[in-house]
């Protein structure tokens, strides 16, 4: 996977077949309202400290509210040797594309596969 910015539908396809791992960079309050199924929540400011917990065998797809923060942090991951992309347009674009989401308060994140 060498794309930098992924359309939401492309990102969903990669997640569904297990070819990528999704990291949601939004704040917990936003995630508690709406989240992408299977996404792992890592706060934006914590991602550089969580690099060792990522599966380096599978590309990382980052999502933020509008996509801007995800695109910036994608470069941090790439500098660390991790294959990474960002969802173009972020969670807003994901919702506009009417892709699957979970709603309501969610406590914690699912463990990485």
C-alpha positions, -999 to 999 in steps of 0.1 A, spaced: 0 0 0 18 31 -11 -11 56 -12 -7 87 10 -43 98 12 -70 71 9 -106 77 0 -128 65 28 -142 36 7 -106 24 -1 -96 26 35 -127 6 45 -119 -21 19 -83 -24 34 -97 -27 69 -123 -53 61 -100 -78 46 -74 -72 73 -47 -57 51 -44 -26 73 -49 -14 109 -69 17 116 -59 42 143 -84 69 153 -66 100 165 -96 119 176 -104 127 213 -122 103 235 -154 125 236 -156 123 198 -149 86 197 -176 80 223 -202 95 199 -191 79 166 -163 55 158 -153 32 130 -157 -5 138 -124 -21 146 -105 11 150 -80 15 177 -81 48 196 -47 64 202 -48 101 212 -31 124 188 -5 134 213 2 98 223 9 83 188 46 90 188 48 71 221 27 42 209 48 33 178 62 2 194 26 -12 199 18 -10 161 19 -41 140 47 -34 116 36 -62 93 4 -44 83 1 -8 70 -15 18 93 -44 39 82 -49 71 103 -82 89 107 -88 123 124 -117 147 124 -110 164 91 -79 144 80 -54 172 85 -39 158 117 -38 123 103 -20 135 72 6 152 94 12 122 117 14 99 87 48 115 81 59 107 117 50 71 111 68 69 78 99 85 93 98 56 118 97 31 90 60 23 92 39 21 61 11 46 67 -17 64 50 -45 88 61 -82 88 54 -87 118 31 -112 142 46 -111 123 79 -141 112 99 -163 138 82 -156 122 48 -162 87 63 -196 98 75 -204 116 42 -196 83 24 -221 65 47 -196 39 57 -202 17 88 -199 34 122 -207 25 158 -225 51 178 -230 57 215 -206 56 244 -178 32 238 -153 25 266 -118 16 256 -105 3 223 -105 -31 208 -71 -48 211 -50 -49 179 -58 -81 159 
